[in-house]
Amino acid sequence: GRSEGNDPAIAMLTIVSLTATGFSGASLARAPRATVSMAAKDMVGVSAPLGFFDPLGFAKEESKVAYYREAELKHGRVAMWAVLGWMTTSSGFHPLADKLGIAVGATPFADAVSMPGATWFQIGAFISVVEGFSLILAKDPKYKPGDLLGAAEYMDVDDKGWQRYQTAEINNGRLAMVAVTVFVIEEFFAKTSIVALNPLLFKPIYEYVDFQKFMDGAFAISSFRTN
């Protein structure tokens, strides 16, 4: 729900901190400077159609490769939750706020801007705890960037299924970071929710009159009608 703007707040924090780069890196082990680029090209997350994409040369900073991958994963994960929360609350689904009698704004962006300082403090405190936890874990030589639960210890790094899983998470996170950025820009300038701005993307297909006519004509189905 949109209680006290929690979902929008996550989205806003994502935008503020969207500094992760889209290059690919995967291991904490430091390679010699001359071989860093080659190692980065073989890391999980290198995907078609761009392949290895590092136009600014971040992968050459051998001491920062693991840091950049960690940042990319964290930002991507937060962005995916932000997109989900942004879309659902923009659609009018905020049962907790309704139950508590909390007034909601016209858009998640408006809610985030109007949130009290105490709410931002709670969000910042939670993020600090997670960050502190990850810094402690990073001291372990076996730690893999973003692997807060230690799942990598039980997986075969050469397993194709595991590699596909990691690549899917990275790519979905990258897409979510772009999407939530677009959401903020659209709502900032239009002062209207993304659902109202893009009805074709968020309106269920069965609510369209043309679809209802097609179903009635082809299958004599009337249960799709909403009026």
C-alpha positions in Angstrom: 0.0 0.0 0.0 1.0 3.6 -0.1 1.1 4.1 3.7 3.0 7.2 4.4 4.4 7.0 0.9 6.6 4.1 1.6 6.6 2.7 -2.0 7.1 6.1 -3.6 9.8 6.8 -1.1 11.7 3.8 -2.2 11.3 4.9 -5.7 12.6 8.4 -4.8 15.6 7.0 -3.0 16.3 4.9 -6.0 16.4 8.0 -8.2 18.6 9.9 -5.8 21.1 7.0 -5.7 20.9 5.8 -9.3 24.7 5.9 -9.9 25.2 2.3 -10.8 26.9 1.7 -14.1 25.7 -0.8 -16.7 29.0 -2.6 -17.2 29.5 -6.2 -16.1 31.7 -7.3 -13.2 31.4 -10.3 -10.9 34.2 -11.3 -8.7 36.0 -9.7 -5.8 39.3 -11.3 -6.8 41.6 -8.6 -8.2 43.2 -9.3 -11.5 46.3 -7.6 -12.8 45.5 -4.3 -14.4 46.4 -5.5 -17.8 43.8 -8.3 -17.7 40.9 -6.5 -16.0 39.0 -5.8 -19.2 39.3 -9.4 -20.4 38.0 -10.6 -17.0 35.1 -8.2 -17.0 34.1 -9.4 -20.5 33.6 -12.9 -19.2 31.5 -11.8 -16.2 27.8 -12.6 -15.7 25.6 -9.8 -17.1 27.3 -9.4 -20.5 24.3 -9.6 -22.8 23.2 -9.1 -26.4 22.8 -6.9 -28.2 25.4 -4.6 -26.6 27.6 -7.4 -25.2 30.4 -6.0 -23.0 29.4 -2.3 -22.6 31.8 -0.1 -20.8 32.2 3.1 -22.8 33.7 5.1 -19.9 36.2 2.4 -19.0 35.1 1.7 -15.4 36.3 -1.9 -15.7 39.9 -0.6 -15.9 39.7 0.4 -12.2 40.5 -3.0 -10.9 39.9 -2.0 -7.3 36.4 -0.8 -8.1 35.1 -3.7 -10.2 33.4 -5.5 -7.3 32.1 -2.2 -5.9 30.4 -1.3 -9.1 28.8 -4.7 -9.5 27.6 -4.5 -5.9 26.1 -1.0 -6.6 24.5 -2.2 -9.8 22.8 -5.1 -8.1 21.6 -3.1 -5.1 20.2 -0.3 -7.2 18.6 -2.8 -9.6 16.9 -4.7 -6.8 15.5 -1.5 -5.2 14.4 -0.2 -8.6 12.5 -3.4 -9.3 10.6 -3.0 -6.0 10.1 0.7 -6.7 8.6 0.0 -10.1 6.2 -2.6 -8.7 5.2 -0.3 -5.9 4.9 2.7 -8.2 2.6 0.9 -10.7 0.3 -0.7 -8.1 -0.2 2.5 -6.0 -0.6 4.6 -9.1 -3.4 2.2 -10.1 -5.2 3.1 -6.8 -4.2 0.0 -4.8 -3.1 1.2 -1.4 -5.2 -0.9 1.1 -3.0 -0.1 4.2 -3.4 3.7 3.6 -7.1 3.3 3.1 -7.5 1.2 6.2 -5.6 3.7 8.4 -7.4 6.6 6.9 -4.2 8.1 5.5 -4.7 10.6 2.6 -2.8 9.8 -0.5 -1.7 12.2 -3.2 -2.4 12.3 -6.8 0.8 10.5 -7.7 3.5 8.6 -5.8 5.9 11.4 -6.7 3.7 13.9 -4.9 3.5 11.6 -1.9 7.3 11.2 -1.7 7.8 15.0 -1.8 5.2 15.6 1.0 6.5 12.8 3.3 7.4 14.0 6.8 11.1 14.0 7.9 10.5 11.2 10.4 9.5 8.9 7.5 12.6 9.7 5.6 14.7 9.1 8.7 13.2 5.6 9.1 14.0 4.8 5.5 17.5 6.1 5.8 18.1 4.1 9.0 16.9 0.9 7.3 19.2 1.5 4.3 22.1 2.2 6.6 21.6 -1.1 8.4 21.5 -3.0 5.2 24.6 -1.2 3.9 26.4 -1.9 7.2 25.5 -5.6 7.0 26.8 -5.8 3.4 30.1 -4.1 4.4 30.7 -6.7 7.1 30.0 -9.5 4.7 32.3 -8.0 2.1 35.3 -8.6 4.4 35.0 -12.3 3.8 37.3 -13.3 0.9 34.6 -15.7 -0.4 31.9 -13.0 -0.6 30.4 -12.3 -4.0 29.0 -8.8 -4.8 25.3 -8.6 -3.9 25.2 -12.1 -2.4 23.8 -11.1 1.0 22.3 -14.5 1.7 25.3 -16.6 0.7 23.5 -18.5 -2.1 26.6 -18.5 -4.3 28.4 -20.8 -1.9 26.0 -23.6 -2.8 25.9 -23.0 -6.6 28.3 -24.1 -9.3 29.6 -21.0 -11.0 29.7 -22.8 -14.3 26.1 -24.0 -14.1 24.2 -22.5 -17.1 20.9 -22.2 -15.1 22.6 -20.2 -12.3 24.3 -18.0 -14.9 20.9 -17.3 -16.6 19.3 -16.5 -13.2 22.0 -14.0 -12.4 21.9 -12.4 -15.8 18.1 -12.1 -15.6 18.3 -10.4 -12.3 20.9 -7.9 -13.6 19.1 -7.1 -16.8 15.7 -6.7 -15.1 17.4 -4.4 -12.5 18.9 -2.3 -15.3 15.5 -2.0 -17.0 13.8 -1.1 -13.7 16.3 1.6 -13.1 15.5 3.2 -16.5 11.8 2.7 -15.9 11.6 4.3 -12.5 13.6 7.2 -13.8 11.0 7.7 -16.6 8.2 7.4 -14.0 9.7 10.3 -12.0 10.3 12.5 -15.0 6.8 11.9 -16.4 5.0 12.6 -13.1 7.2 15.6 -12.3 6.4 17.4 -15.5 2.8 16.1 -16.1 1.6 16.2 -12.5 -0.4 13.1 -13.4 0.1 9.4 -12.5 1.8 7.2 -15.0 -1.4 5.1 -15.3 -3.3 8.0 -16.6 -0.5 9.1 -18.9 0.0 5.6 -20.3 -3.4 3.8 -20.2 -2.5 1.4 -22.9 0.3 0.0 -20.7 -1.7 -0.3 -17.5 -5.3 -0.9 -18.5 -6.4 -4.6 -18.5 -7.0 -5.7 -22.1 -10.5 -7.1 -21.2 -11.6 -3.5 -20.4 -11.2 -2.4 -24.0 -14.4 -2.2 -26.0 -12.8 -3.7 -29.1 -11.6 -6.7 -27.1 -15.0 -7.2 -25.6 -16.6 -7.1 -29.1 -14.0 -9.6 -30.4 -14.7 -12.0 -27.5 -18.5 -11.7 -27.9 -18.3 -12.2 -31.6 -15.8 -15.1 -31.7 -16.8 -17.0 -28.5 -20.0 -15.4 -27.3 -18.3 -14.5 -24.1 -19.9 -11.7 -22.2 -18.1 -12.1 -18.8 -15.4 -9.7 -19.9 -17.7 -6.8 -19.8 -17.2 -4.4 -16.9 -20.4 -2.4 -17.1 
